[in-house]
């Protein structure tokens, strides 16, 4: 097995120790808006609505906005178990990518006849998000920066230039380092329209503000415990503070167990870990360049992602994707110093010129991984309940597309979106325990082996690829 660049060029332990000495265990984005974030009341008893949305993340907020915008006369209620944007929507890297399929290779493997359509719809979706933010003056720190995928090993250089997207530009080592200066970068593919950087917690707060302004009733601290109904009767949502009876219900609960039992095994919770530096000085920033402020990721199976914030901090996350046996979601899992130290080590391997920089925040988020790596759509009660989940860590932009799909389906419209095989197909579920934990750990071990074996996938991964069953973060 061949060591990776991060094992060959480890920084001194003292550099890692110093960088994490005063780091706060808290999500930077959520901490950044803590003093100004609006609060919404909990449900105050039993109410009747036309449309109800469960979940106050991006998918739920976009869906509520689209339902109310299409039918201003209807009563739309959004129910959130804790606070708007507190979970995956507020904890991610702040990349809003055009891909609605977790990257084009995933689309090519699963829906080869739709690749061009899915690419076009993805670009149109990101353009629509950009327009909505601009037209409604949402303060989300939205920057259309493009995306840079870099090769850190010589075998990854061979993968460059494989995209059929005519907008993708392939760069050699000198060209990529002219954009972002790292001794580990051997080349890259730059996609100028593929990505926008934004402040995810601000976007969630601004979407909630807009939703409330147009008449959506938002209730925080209102967990939905049960859903009951039929194809003919109204849907009844039982919450911790009363009931909501509605004609139509959109379920946007992400990683949390679905209120529709048939989908309970279609996602698993995977923990992803993140660091945020203190703001860089002008000299530190000049040492790495990054004048284009591109979104950054590398090409390994266990990959890193990175970007600059508005005040020139560097977010650095990824690599470890941790599943806890039983699919449990616990706050204590966010404190995993082993993962944060590994990230810090890889950061200083990538940017040795930044030795001495400190990390202000470290945190984790739970990803709703699906076996096909991207969102799937379900329904119940004669289509009067619509469900989406399984974004697998690339949902900031895809949630907007998902909201369009659900509203189309509520309205009974046949559109280009609803007729996609991606939308109509249901991925296989994960197996129950202990098979789920065994399988996930086998995936993680196999990915690590591939990264140490010039990217070559072992028999297990090849079989899983052949049957369309996967695991990713």
Secondary structure as GFF3:
##gff-version 3
##sequence-region A 1 473
A	DSSP	alpha_helix	5	8	.	.	.	ID=ss1
A	DSSP	alpha_helix	13	20	.	.	.	ID=ss2
A	DSSP	beta_strand	24	25	.	.	.	ID=ss3
A	DSSP	alpha_helix	28	33	.	.	.	ID=ss4
A	DSSP	beta_strand	47	54	.	.	.	ID=ss5
A	DSSP	alpha_helix	58	70	.	.	.	ID=ss6
A	DSSP	beta_strand	76	79	.	.	.	ID=ss7
A	DSSP	alpha_helix	88	91	.	.	.	ID=ss8
A	DSSP	beta_strand	95	97	.	.	.	ID=ss9
A	DSSP	alpha_helix	104	110	.	.	.	ID=ss10
A	DSSP	three_ten_helix	112	114	.	.	.	ID=ss11
A	DSSP	alpha_helix	115	135	.	.	.	ID=ss12
A	DSSP	beta_strand	147	151	.	.	.	ID=ss13
A	DSSP	alpha_helix	154	157	.	.	.	ID=ss14
A	DSSP	beta_strand	168	172	.	.	.	ID=ss15
A	DSSP	alpha_helix	173	179	.	.	.	ID=ss16
A	DSSP	beta_strand	187	191	.	.	.	ID=ss17
A	DSSP	beta_strand	195	197	.	.	.	ID=ss18
A	DSSP	alpha_helix	200	213	.	.	.	ID=ss19
A	DSSP	beta_strand	217	219	.	.	.	ID=ss20
A	DSSP	beta_strand	224	228	.	.	.	ID=ss21
A	DSSP	beta_strand	235	239	.	.	.	ID=ss22
A	DSSP	beta_strand	242	251	.	.	.	ID=ss23
A	DSSP	three_ten_helix	261	263	.	.	.	ID=ss24
A	DSSP	beta_strand	268	277	.	.	.	ID=ss25
A	DSSP	alpha_helix	282	288	.	.	.	ID=ss26
A	DSSP	beta_strand	295	298	.	.	.	ID=ss27
A	DSSP	beta_strand	304	308	.	.	.	ID=ss28
A	DSSP	beta_strand	314	322	.	.	.	ID=ss29
A	DSSP	three_ten_helix	331	334	.	.	.	ID=ss30
A	DSSP	alpha_helix	337	350	.	.	.	ID=ss31
A	DSSP	three_ten_helix	352	354	.	.	.	ID=ss32
A	DSSP	beta_strand	359	369	.	.	.	ID=ss33
A	DSSP	beta_strand	376	380	.	.	.	ID=ss34
A	DSSP	three_ten_helix	381	383	.	.	.	ID=ss35
A	DSSP	beta_strand	385	389	.	.	.	ID=ss36
A	DSSP	alpha_helix	398	410	.	.	.	ID=ss37
A	DSSP	alpha_helix	421	424	.	.	.	ID=ss38
A	DSSP	alpha_helix	435	451	.	.	.	ID=ss39
A	DSSP	alpha_helix	459	467	.	.	.	ID=ss40
###
